[in-house]
Amino acid sequence: MLIPYVVKDPATGSLLHGVFSPEGIVEFEGVMKDFGSMELTPNLYWAPEQKQWLLAHGNTGTGAQLVYEVITAQDARSWLADNDHVAAVERHFG
């Protein structure tokens, strides 16, 4: 089963679509910052086969499925640090 994702084209700013395989992905749970929010806790995924970082986010109030967005390695590093995944920062970024 392949999972769809979106990525912003840096040249045009338009959204591009693709798919990634969940095979072998590494998941990192986000920290819930606002317990009264309808926002789901975002999770970050490392897809080693595609060499991509994907941020999954969505809204519990809409019933919509999660959206997987490709983010830069620098954004992934910041996300991991902000969500208390210090060992993962060291493992993936040295």
N, CA, C and O of each residue as an XYZ file, in Angstrom:
376
protein
N       0.838     -1.179      0.000
C       0.000      0.000      0.000
C       0.883      1.242      0.000
O       1.791      1.359      0.823
N       0.626      2.152     -0.902
C       1.363      3.410     -0.967
C       0.518      4.525     -0.351
O      -0.707      4.525     -0.469
N       1.184      5.472      0.305
C       0.502      6.580      0.981
C       0.810      7.874      0.231
O       1.976      8.161     -0.041
N      -0.217      8.661     -0.109
C       0.020      9.911     -0.836
C       0.612     10.992      0.068
O       0.346     11.028      1.269
N       1.417     11.872     -0.531
C       1.965     13.023      0.188
C       1.958     14.237     -0.722
O       1.759     14.126     -1.931
N       2.181     15.412     -0.115
C       2.329     16.651     -0.867
C       3.683     17.263     -0.527
O       4.225     17.048      0.557
N       4.211     18.020     -1.464
C       5.458     18.750     -1.255
C       5.364     20.049     -2.046
O       4.864     20.067     -3.171
N       5.852     21.138     -1.447
C       5.828     22.427     -2.132
C       7.049     22.538     -3.035
O       8.182     22.358     -2.588
N       6.812     22.833     -4.297
C       7.897     23.025     -5.265
C       8.606     24.336     -4.927
O       7.981     25.396     -4.967
N       9.904     24.285     -4.593
C      10.609     25.510     -4.207
C      10.703     26.535     -5.335
O      10.803     27.733     -5.070
N      10.673     26.092     -6.560
C      10.796     27.015     -7.694
C       9.496     27.769     -7.979
O       9.516     28.962     -8.281
N       8.362     27.058     -7.879
C       7.084     27.664     -8.268
C       6.141     27.914     -7.095
O       5.214     28.716     -7.206
N       6.372     27.232     -5.966
C       5.479     27.357     -4.827
C       4.225     26.502     -4.944
O       3.396     26.480     -4.034
N       4.087     25.802     -6.058
C       2.901     24.959     -6.233
C       3.078     23.635     -5.483
O       4.196     23.208     -5.194
N       1.944     23.002     -5.179
C       1.992     21.718     -4.494
C       2.138     20.589     -5.497
O       1.419     20.529     -6.494
N       3.071     19.702     -5.221
C       3.271     18.511     -6.025
C       2.822     17.313     -5.191
O       2.885     17.344     -3.963
N       2.381     16.289     -5.849
C       1.887     15.099     -5.161
C       2.750     13.898     -5.503
O       3.298     13.805     -6.601
N       2.865     12.982     -4.557
C       3.604     11.752     -4.780
C       3.094     10.696     -3.821
O       2.100     10.909     -3.127
N       3.757      9.581     -3.781
C       3.404      8.503     -2.858
C       4.668      7.960     -2.206
O       5.752      8.009     -2.788
N       4.515      7.440     -0.986
C       5.639      6.783     -0.330
C       5.173      5.456      0.231
O       3.989      5.258      0.504
N       6.113      4.560      0.396
C       5.824      3.240      0.945
C       6.016      3.285      2.457
O       7.037      3.783      2.930
N       5.057      2.775      3.219
C       5.232      2.753      4.666
C       6.227      1.688      5.136
O       6.533      1.600      6.325
N       6.724      0.892      4.209
C       7.687     -0.165      4.518
C       8.968      0.438      5.102
O       9.634      1.240      4.448
N       9.302      0.058      6.310
C      10.559      0.483      6.922
C      10.584      1.902      7.454
O      11.650      2.381      7.839
N       9.442      2.603      7.493
C       9.465      3.973      7.995
C       9.689      3.993      9.502
O       9.354      3.043     10.210
N      10.258      5.086      9.971
C      10.486      5.292     11.394
C       9.558      6.419     11.826
O       9.538      7.486     11.212
N       8.785      6.177     12.891
C       7.794      7.153     13.351
C       8.250      7.824     14.641
O       8.787      7.176     15.539
N       8.028      9.135     14.716
C       8.325      9.913     15.912
C       7.049     10.642     16.317
O       6.468     11.381     15.523
N       6.616     10.428     17.566
C       5.398     11.063     18.054
C       5.660     12.492     18.464
O       6.686     12.813     19.064
N       4.704     13.349     18.125
C       4.789     14.744     18.527
C       4.292     14.937     19.951
O       3.649     14.056     20.522
N       4.596     16.094     20.515
C       4.162     16.455     21.849
C       2.940     17.355     21.706
O       2.986     18.365     21.003
N       1.834     16.985     22.380
C       0.615     17.792     22.341
C       0.872     19.073     23.114
O       1.176     19.036     24.306
N       0.751     20.206     22.437
C       1.038     21.488     23.070
C      -0.229     22.188     23.568
O      -0.180     22.915     24.561
N      -1.352     21.979     22.895
C      -2.606     22.626     23.268
C      -3.680     21.549     23.421
O      -4.246     21.078     22.434
N      -3.950     21.169     24.659
C      -4.866     20.049     24.902
C      -6.312     20.374     24.545
O      -7.112     19.456     24.368
N      -6.672     21.657     24.432
C      -8.035     22.035     24.077
C      -8.236     22.165     22.581
O      -9.350     22.430     22.130
N      -7.196     21.987     21.814
C      -7.244     22.177     20.367
C      -7.868     20.971     19.671
O      -7.838     19.850     20.179
N      -8.435     21.236     18.492
C      -8.965     20.159     17.665
C      -7.858     19.559     16.793
O      -8.077     18.554     16.116
N      -6.690     20.163     16.809
C      -5.563     19.707     15.994
C      -5.036     18.386     16.540
O      -4.869     18.234     17.750
N      -4.775     17.442     15.660
C      -4.157     16.183     16.066
C      -2.689     16.411     16.366
O      -2.069     17.318     15.811
N      -2.136     15.596     17.238
C      -0.703     15.663     17.489
C       0.010     15.229     16.211
O      -0.194     14.111     15.738
N       0.836     16.096     15.656
C       1.525     15.704     14.424
C       2.604     14.672     14.716
O       3.257     14.716     15.758
N       2.778     13.763     13.802
C       3.857     12.787     13.884
C       4.794     13.007     12.714
O       4.378     13.421     11.632
N       6.055     12.725     12.946
C       7.065     12.861     11.916
C       7.526     11.468     11.518
O       7.660     10.584     12.364
N       7.764     11.278     10.243
C       8.202      9.981      9.727
C       9.474     10.155      8.906
O       9.612     11.109      8.139
N      10.389      9.222      9.080
C      11.567      9.135      8.216
C      11.336      7.940      7.308
O      11.185      6.810      7.774
N      11.311      8.202      6.002
C      11.136      7.141      5.009
C      12.497      6.898      4.369
O      12.860      7.590      3.418
N      13.264      5.917      4.879
C      14.631      5.720      4.400
C      14.710      5.320      2.930
O      15.665      5.681      2.242
N      13.725      4.582      2.445
C      13.742      4.168      1.041
C      13.696      5.378      0.104
O      14.377      5.411     -0.920
N      12.882      6.370      0.473
C      12.753      7.576     -0.350
C      13.694      8.694      0.110
O      13.850      9.708     -0.570
N      14.324      8.489      1.285
C      15.186      9.509      1.892
C      14.415     10.821      2.062
O      14.871     11.891      1.660
N      13.228     10.701      2.674
C      12.364     11.859      2.886
C      11.858     11.895      4.322
O      11.626     10.863      4.951
N      11.694     13.115      4.816
C      11.028     13.364      6.080
C       9.601     13.783      5.757
O       9.384     14.651      4.911
N       8.621     13.169      6.429
C       7.216     13.468      6.177
C       6.536     13.823      7.491
O       6.631     13.091      8.477
N       5.852     14.955      7.485
C       5.104     15.397      8.656
C       3.637     15.109      8.407
O       3.065     15.573      7.420
N       3.022     14.338      9.307
C       1.602     14.001      9.191
C       0.829     14.925     10.117
O       1.125     15.022     11.308
N      -0.157     15.598      9.558
C      -0.976     16.460     10.400
C      -2.409     16.453      9.890
O      -2.673     16.123      8.734
N      -3.312     16.818     10.762
C      -4.724     16.821     10.417
C      -5.520     17.502     11.503
O      -4.953     18.070     12.437
N      -6.826     17.447     11.385
C      -7.707     18.109     12.320
C      -8.801     17.128     12.714
O      -9.507     16.602     11.854
N      -8.942     16.883     14.018
C      -9.951     15.930     14.479
C     -11.364     16.437     14.260
O     -12.299     15.640     14.181
N     -11.538     17.748     14.159
C     -12.872     18.312     14.002
C     -13.447     18.157     12.613
O     -14.661     18.265     12.445
N     -12.631     17.911     11.622
C     -13.124     17.834     10.250
C     -13.416     16.420      9.795
O     -14.143     16.220      8.822
N     -12.868     15.446     10.477
C     -13.025     14.065     10.043
C     -12.166     13.730      8.840
O     -12.228     12.620      8.312
N     -11.361     14.693      8.406
C     -10.492     14.480      7.245
C      -9.338     13.559      7.630
O      -8.931     13.494      8.790
N      -8.828     12.859      6.642
C      -7.683     12.001      6.911
C      -6.426     12.839      7.063
O      -6.401     14.022      6.726
N      -5.404     12.213      7.568
C      -4.128     12.906      7.739
C      -3.563     13.330      6.398
O      -3.778     12.676      5.378
N      -2.836     14.436      6.418
C      -2.104     14.899      5.252
C      -0.627     14.698      5.561
O      -0.140     15.117      6.611
N       0.075     14.058      4.645
C       1.507     13.830      4.793
C       2.233     14.828      3.913
O       2.027     14.882      2.701
N       3.093     15.624      4.551
C       3.816     16.678      3.847
C       5.315     16.423      3.942
O       5.838     16.198      5.033
N       6.001     16.456      2.821
C       7.458     16.334      2.815
C       8.044     17.635      3.349
O       7.683     18.721      2.898
N       8.953     17.514      4.315
C       9.609     18.698      4.863
C      11.123     18.544      4.700
O      11.626     17.445      4.468
N      11.831     19.650      4.825
C      13.285     19.636      4.667
C      13.940     18.939      5.857
O      13.341     18.797      6.923
N      15.167     18.514      5.652
C      15.931     17.886      6.730
C      16.100     18.863      7.897
O      16.023     18.458      9.057
N      16.330     20.139      7.601
C      16.491     21.142      8.662
C      15.201     21.300      9.468
O      15.241     21.411     10.693
N      14.052     21.309      8.777
C      12.772     21.391      9.487
C      12.531     20.133     10.317
O      11.993     20.214     11.421
N      12.924     18.978      9.798
C      12.777     17.729     10.542
C      13.649     17.757     11.797
O      13.220     17.336     12.871
N      14.860     18.249     11.652
C      15.781     18.339     12.800
C      15.183     19.231     13.880
O      15.204     18.881     15.060
N      14.649     20.384     13.480
C      14.023     21.303     14.436
C      12.806     20.662     15.091
O      12.606     20.787     16.299
N      11.988     19.971     14.284
C      10.791     19.313     14.819
C      11.179     18.272     15.860
O      10.577     18.210     16.932
N      12.177     17.458     15.552
C      12.627     16.429     16.486
C      13.110     17.058     17.795
O      12.774     16.574     18.876
N      13.887     18.124     17.702
C      14.383     18.794     18.906
C      13.232     19.410     19.701
O      13.202     19.299     20.927
N      12.291     20.053     19.024
C      11.143     20.689     19.686
C      10.208     19.679     20.337
O       9.463     20.024     21.254
N      10.241     18.432     19.870
C       9.345     17.398     20.389
C      10.083     16.349     21.224
O       9.644     15.206     21.349
N      11.212     16.771     21.788
C      11.951     15.964     22.765
C      12.505     14.651     22.226
O      12.538     13.654     22.948
N      12.936     14.637     20.982
C      13.561     13.446     20.390
C      15.059     13.708     20.193
O      15.580     13.662     19.078
N      15.723     13.982     21.307
C      17.144     14.347     21.284
C      18.003     13.235     20.697
O      18.910     13.503     19.910
N      17.726     11.994     21.072
C      18.511     10.864     20.558
C      18.341     10.731     19.053
O      19.291     10.376     18.355
N      17.148     11.011     18.541
C      16.910     10.923     17.097
C      17.665     12.019     16.358
O      18.159     11.788     15.255
N      17.761     13.202     16.942
C      18.539     14.289     16.326
C      19.983     13.834     16.182
O      20.590     13.994     15.123
N      20.525     13.268     17.244
C      21.909     12.803     17.225
C      22.098     11.675     16.201
O      23.080     11.663     15.458
N      21.161     10.738     16.169
C      21.275      9.577     15.273
C      21.179      9.973     13.801
O      21.937      9.469     12.973
N      20.253     10.873     13.473
C      20.013     11.207     12.072
C      20.845     12.397     11.570
O      21.090     12.528     10.371
N      21.272     13.252     12.492
C      21.966     14.470     12.055
C      23.340     14.660     12.670
O      24.030     15.633     12.364
N      23.744     13.733     13.540
C      25.074     13.804     14.134
C      25.261     14.806     15.209
O      26.357     14.925     15.758
